[in-house]
Every structure is written in structure tokens, then in C-alpha cells.
Amino acid sequence: MNFMKILIITVTDLYLCYHFYQTNFKKTEVAIKLLYGTNVLKGFSIEELLLLYRFGDKYEIKHIMDLVEGYLIKDISSSNVVQLIRFSSPNALNVKKLYQKCIDFFIKCLKESTPILGSESLDEKLLVSILLKTLCPA
């Protein structure tokens, strides 16, 4: 790697970190740690993870988007699945894998009669679609 490429990467990283700091995240170093392979997502709230995903989306940083999406998928629960459906839906950011995992989890909760926080706030068409998948699995 020549000097110019290193300089461009460094300036880009610094700009991203500065913008990350300006968006009121806990620490500027989180973006750099994620870019360089350190997974520091464990202590983040769902809201902070969603903001971090939006940050990655805005600046087209697929690595950050993939890390956050994977972490969110592992963290799906009956208390956050509606929030994650809204965030990942085709009408929002269109995070396809996360959206499908949320729908699958929602269906699983319905089959097990597990209460889902905020389910009444979902779009009626979506709820009907989920209910039909529950009754008639493909």
C-alpha cells in the first residue's frame, strides 16, 4: 500500500470518527474499533445500535452495517421485535435479512402465544400477512 492510499484511509477514518462524535454517540473510538475489527456493540442499547446502523448506511460502510445487523438479529426479543420490524421494513431502511428474521420471530411468538410488545401498532396489512403465514405455512 503506498503512502497516498494510507493517507486517504486515515483522513477518511478521521472524518467518519468526527461525524460519529457529532452524532452524540458514547465515544468517537467506536467507529474506528468497528472499522478495524473490534466488536464493541455489546454495551449499546437498541436505539444506539439503530443509530449506528443509520450512520453506516448514510456513509455506505457495509462492514458496520453487517456487524450491527448481525448483532440485532441475535438480540431479537418479544420486547423489541416490533421496533426492529419498523426499522428494517421495505418502507424504511429495507434491511432484508433483519426484517425476515423479525417476521420469523414474530410468527414463532404467535405460535407459542408469547405476548409481543407494541404489536397493535403494526400495519394491518402486515399483521394479516403474518397471520396467514402462521395459519398456512409454505
C-alpha positions as CSV (number, residue, x, y, z in Angstrom):
1,M,0.0,0.0,0.0
2,N,1.5,3.3,-1.0
3,F,1.7,6.5,1.1
4,M,-1.2,8.2,-0.7
5,K,-3.6,5.3,-0.1
6,I,-2.7,5.2,3.6
7,L,-3.2,9.0,3.9
8,I,-6.7,8.7,2.2
9,I,-7.8,5.9,4.5
10,T,-6.6,7.8,7.6
11,V,-8.3,11.1,6.5
12,T,-11.5,9.2,5.7
13,D,-11.4,7.4,9.1
14,L,-10.8,10.7,10.9
15,Y,-13.7,12.3,9.1
16,L,-16.0,9.4,10.0
17,C,-15.0,9.5,13.6
18,Y,-15.5,13.2,13.8
19,H,-19.0,12.9,12.3
20,F,-19.7,9.9,14.6
21,Y,-18.7,12.1,17.6
22,Q,-21.0,14.9,16.4
23,T,-24.0,12.5,16.4
24,N,-23.7,12.2,20.2
25,F,-22.5,8.6,20.5
26,K,-20.7,7.4,23.6
27,K,-17.2,7.6,22.2
28,T,-15.7,8.5,18.9
29,E,-13.5,5.5,19.0
30,V,-16.4,3.1,18.4
31,A,-16.4,3.8,14.6
32,I,-12.6,3.2,14.4
33,K,-12.8,0.0,16.5
34,L,-15.6,-1.4,14.3
35,L,-13.7,-0.4,11.1
36,Y,-10.6,-2.2,12.4
37,G,-12.3,-5.4,13.5
38,T,-13.1,-4.8,17.2
39,N,-16.6,-5.7,18.1
40,V,-17.7,-3.2,20.8
41,L,-21.5,-3.5,20.3
42,K,-22.4,-5.4,23.5
43,G,-22.9,-2.4,25.7
44,F,-25.1,-0.5,23.3
45,S,-28.9,0.0,23.6
46,I,-31.2,-0.9,20.7
47,E,-31.6,2.8,19.9
48,E,-27.9,3.3,19.8
49,L,-27.4,0.3,17.5
50,L,-30.1,1.6,15.2
51,L,-28.4,5.0,15.0
52,L,-25.1,3.3,14.3
53,Y,-26.7,1.3,11.5
54,R,-28.1,4.5,10.0
55,F,-24.6,6.0,10.3
56,G,-23.2,3.1,8.4
57,D,-26.0,3.3,5.8
58,K,-25.5,7.1,5.3
59,Y,-21.8,6.7,4.6
60,E,-22.2,3.3,2.9
61,I,-19.9,1.5,5.4
62,K,-21.1,-2.1,4.8
63,H,-18.8,-3.5,7.4
64,I,-20.5,-1.5,10.2
65,M,-24.0,-2.3,8.8
66,D,-23.3,-6.0,8.7
67,L,-21.9,-6.1,12.2
68,V,-24.9,-4.1,13.6
69,E,-27.4,-6.2,11.7
70,G,-25.9,-9.5,12.9
71,Y,-25.9,-8.2,16.5
72,L,-29.6,-7.1,16.2
73,I,-30.6,-10.4,14.7
74,K,-29.1,-12.2,17.8
75,D,-30.9,-9.8,20.1
76,I,-34.4,-10.1,18.7
77,S,-36.9,-10.5,21.5
78,S,-40.7,-10.0,22.1
79,S,-40.0,-6.6,23.6
80,N,-38.1,-5.2,20.6
81,V,-39.3,-7.2,17.5
82,V,-41.9,-4.5,16.6
83,Q,-39.3,-1.8,16.7
84,L,-36.9,-3.8,14.6
85,I,-39.7,-4.6,12.1
86,R,-40.4,-0.9,11.7
87,F,-36.7,-0.1,11.3
88,S,-35.9,-2.8,8.8
89,S,-39.1,-2.9,6.8
90,P,-39.1,-2.3,3.0
91,N,-40.8,1.1,3.7
92,A,-37.9,2.2,6.0
93,L,-34.3,1.1,5.5
94,N,-35.1,-2.2,3.8
95,V,-32.7,-4.4,5.9
96,K,-33.8,-7.6,4.3
97,K,-32.2,-10.2,6.5
98,L,-33.1,-8.5,9.7
99,Y,-36.6,-7.9,8.5
100,Q,-37.1,-11.6,7.6
101,K,-35.7,-12.8,10.9
102,C,-38.0,-10.4,12.8
103,I,-41.0,-11.7,10.8
104,D,-40.0,-15.3,11.5
105,F,-39.6,-14.5,15.2
106,F,-43.0,-12.7,15.3
107,I,-44.6,-15.9,13.8
108,K,-42.8,-18.0,16.4
109,C,-44.2,-15.8,19.2
110,L,-47.7,-16.1,17.7
111,K,-47.5,-19.9,17.6
112,E,-46.2,-20.0,21.2
113,S,-48.7,-17.4,22.4
114,T,-45.9,-15.2,23.5
115,P,-47.0,-11.6,24.1
116,I,-45.3,-9.1,21.7
117,L,-44.8,-5.5,22.9
118,G,-46.4,-3.0,20.5
119,S,-47.8,-5.5,18.1
120,E,-51.0,-3.5,17.9
121,S,-49.1,-0.6,16.3
122,L,-48.0,-2.6,13.2
123,D,-49.7,-2.0,9.9
124,E,-52.9,-4.0,9.4
125,K,-51.7,-5.5,6.0
126,L,-48.5,-6.7,7.6
127,L,-50.4,-8.3,10.5
128,V,-52.8,-10.1,8.2
129,S,-49.8,-11.3,6.1
130,I,-48.1,-12.6,9.2
131,L,-51.3,-14.2,10.5
132,L,-51.8,-16.0,7.2
133,K,-48.2,-17.3,7.3
134,T,-48.9,-18.6,10.8
135,L,-52.0,-20.4,9.7
136,C,-50.8,-21.7,6.3
137,P,-47.0,-22.1,6.4
138,A,-45.5,-22.6,2.9
